[in-house]
């Protein structure tokens, strides 16, 4: 069986940038990683991870390209994880992050499961839409959206001792 994925660059621009990819369900997440990096023109040498996601695109369990845990916590690795063990008709979404310094972030969704086509080599890049920008899009984090978040924004002046109930020259 063949999984058909749409891989969308998570950006805030008006232009959608995505790739449609076919890959065997028995291939590994490392195979999908290699296909994504090649289809978007990356060299594939940077650190990357997949994250299992729900319908709201919340980031779940990490599946990493390399084990950077130094034995502290066990980490699932891409080369040991089959697509069919992570993705199916019920679990269709993954988040893919490439290059943790630039934070290229992609939304990966299983579009359909089909039979292998005779004479087709897999993985197969089916469709390309949009050009990837020179730099990763900036991410807006929740605190960024809250304006100038300041936990001390209670209009309290620490230099105003008149309203405090203690003697400032106590020692």
Secondary structure, DSSP 8 states (H G I E B T S, - for coil): -EEEEEEEE---SSS--EEEEEEETTSBHHHHHHHHHHHHT--S-S-EEEEEE-TT--EEEEEESS--STTSS--EEGGG-BHHHH--SS--EEEEEE-TTTTEEEEEEEEEEE---TT--SSEEEEEES---SS------TTGGGSS--TT-S---TT--TTSSS-TT--
